Amino acid sequence: MPGAHLILTVDVEEWFHVCGHPAYDVPDRWGAFPSRVVPSTERILELLDRTSSHATFFVLGWVARRHPDLVRRIAGAGHEVGCHGDLHRRADAMTSDEFRADLRAARAALENACGAPVTAYRAPEWSLRSTSSPHLATLVEEGFRVDSSLLAVPPIGDPDNPRRPTVLKMPAGDLLEVPPFVGTFFGRPAMLGGGWTSRLSREARVAAAVEAAFGSGENPVFYLHPWEVDEEHPPMELSPVARLVHFGGRGRVVPRLLRLLSRHRAHSLAEAFPAGCLPREVAA
């Protein structure tokens, strides 16, 4: 696929999958919360169908076991199914054995649902943190070929993390790291491809950054969550800062996404980086 393209990714999780929150980060309680992931993900699928776009959907294993038909609909519409872990646990909070077990449980649920190999991964909350994470080697050992978890924005990620697609050399083989789109927010490094800093940035500023990325041959990677497009999102008990991060600018997501996709048809990671066809800057 020559040239630069917009890449869209979706982290498919429920609205209550909030790492570290005492009320929500308790898997035994999740069954008591109303599920919203199916209708909100279907809204994203409809937006993509309307604009002839594709995306990589990083799905939790927990979601896949409860809603296998949703995973099949994602795959059936021509989108890539990726892995977002099993129980939405931060990768850097798990031991090597725990991470491997979480990874295997999630992949089994996803592949059982979609009937195809799952080889792309994204850690919840960008929690691989840096290229020194031992879990990157585990990904390769477990058959994953693409990761999109390293954010070059402190304190969430190491500022020395890659900002462009980069091949990471692991003992068991290569791993293609495809980071999200990063720019600046009030003069500091920040996510422009999704999240609260993107939602609260001026749309014209984000659009200009996208065009600049295309001009330099980059593939800007955007991401969103189903709960960001959910008009019936349940109320949550959050601190003021967490409320800003979760809800700030959420009403802008759908109209902005539609305008972006009307200018640039989105592609999945698998389309942008097919096996054996790495971009020139990666292969060099």
C-alpha positions, -999 to 999 in steps of 0.1 A, spaced: 0 0 0 21 30 -12 19 64 3 7 76 38 -27 67 51 -48 74 81 -49 44 105 -79 40 128 -79 17 159 -107 10 184 -101 -3 219 -132 -24 225 -140 -24 262 -170 -15 284 -175 19 299 -166 6 334 -132 -8 324 -112 17 343 -78 5 356 -71 11 392 -105 25 402 -118 9 434 -154 9 422 -148 -4 387 -115 -23 385 -131 -54 401 -139 -81 376 -163 -98 401 -185 -67 400 -186 -62 362 -217 -84 357 -237 -60 379 -231 -30 356 -252 -24 325 -234 -35 293 -231 -9 266 -203 -22 245 -224 -38 217 -246 -8 207 -217 17 210 -193 -5 190 -221 -10 164 -223 28 161 -186 29 152 -191 1 127 -219 21 110 -197 52 108 -169 32 92 -193 15 67 -207 49 58 -172 62 49 -159 30 34 -132 28 61 -116 0 79 -100 -2 114 -82 -25 138 -105 -33 167 -85 -43 198 -110 -64 218 -108 -75 254 -110 -113 258 -136 -106 285 -158 -89 259 -153 -116 233 -164 -143 256 -197 -124 264 -203 -110 230 -188 -134 204 -213 -122 178 -199 -87 181 -164 -100 173 -178 -119 143 -196 -87 130 -163 -68 133 -144 -94 113 -173 -99 89 -173 -62 80 -136 -65 69 -120 -50 100 -90 -65 118 -95 -80 152 -66 -73 176 -60 -82 213 -65 -57 241 -57 -82 268 -82 -103 288 -93 -85 319 -81 -50 311 -52 -52 335 -22 -29 331 6 -49 316 33 -33 338 14 -45 369 16 -82 358 45 -106 362 57 -124 330 37 -155 338 6 -134 345 10 -114 313 14 -146 292 -17 -162 308 -37 -130 302 -26 -129 266 -34 -165 259 -68 -163 275 -77 -132 254 -64 -146 222 -82 -179 226 -115 -160 231 -109 -138 201 -98 -165 177 -127 -187 188 -151 -159 180 -136 -146 147 -121 -178 134 -89 -162 123 -54 -156 138 -50 -126 160 -15 -111 157 -19 -74 168 -18 -62 204 -25 -31 224 -20 -30 262 -47 -13 283 -38 23 291 -5 21 270 9 1 299 39 -15 283 55 19 290 88 15 272 109 -6 248 126 -22 278 94 -40 288 100 -78 290 64 -83 278 74 -72 243 95 -104 240 65 -124 253 43 -110 225 67 -123 199 70 -157 216 32 -160 216 29 -153 179 21 -115 178 37 -95 151 24 -60 156 21 -39 188 6 -5 192 11 2 229 41 25 233 33 61 238 61 88 238 43 110 262 54 112 299 44 102 325 23 75 307 52 65 284 89 70 279 97 101 258 123 80 240 97 56 227 93 54 189 71 80 173 70 63 140 66 26 130 97 8 142 109 -28 141 119 -40 176 144 -68 176 134 -96 200 151 -129 207 122 -148 191 118 -125 161 108 -90 150 79 -70 164 66 -40 145 58 -12 169 32 12 155 27 41 180 -3 64 182 -2 99 167 16 123 190 18 161 188 17 189 214 -9 202 238 -1 236 254 35 231 243 39 197 258 40 163 241 5 149 240 -17 124 222 -34 140 191 -47 107 177 -73 102 205 -81 107 241 -89 138 261 -61 160 247 -72 153 212 -109 159 221 -101 192 237 -76 204 210 -90 226 183 -102 205 154 -83 227 128 -51 221 148 -54 183 148 -63 184 111 -33 205 103 -11 180 122 -26 152 102 -18 169 69 17 176 80 22 140 89 10 129 54 34 154 39 63 138 56 52 103 47 38 93 81 8 72 89 -11 90 117 -26 64 140 -59 74 157 -78 56 184 -111 57 202 -133 37 226 -169 26 221 -179 45 252 -168 78 237 -196 76 211 -223 63 235 -251 88 240 -265 67 268 -233 64 288 -241 56 324 -231 81 351 -198 74 369 -182 81 403 -150 98 393 -126 124 406 -127 158 389 -95 150 370 -107 115 360 -140 130 349 -122 154 326 -101 127 311 -131 104 306 -158 128 295 -140 160 284 -149 169 248 -167 136 243 -196 152 223 -171 162 196 -159 127 188 -185 116 163 -188 148 142 -150 152 141 -145 116 132 -170 118 104 -153 149 90 -119 133 92 -131 101 75 -148 122 48 -113 136 39 -92 105 45 -106 69 43 -92 50 73 -72 17 71 -65 -10 96 -30 -18 108 -31 -50 87 -39 -30 56 -13 -4 62 14 -29 72 7 -62 54 31 -91 62 63 -87 43 55 -52 32 69 -28 58 71 9 49 104 22 36 113 41 68 108 9 88 125 -15 65 156 7 62 
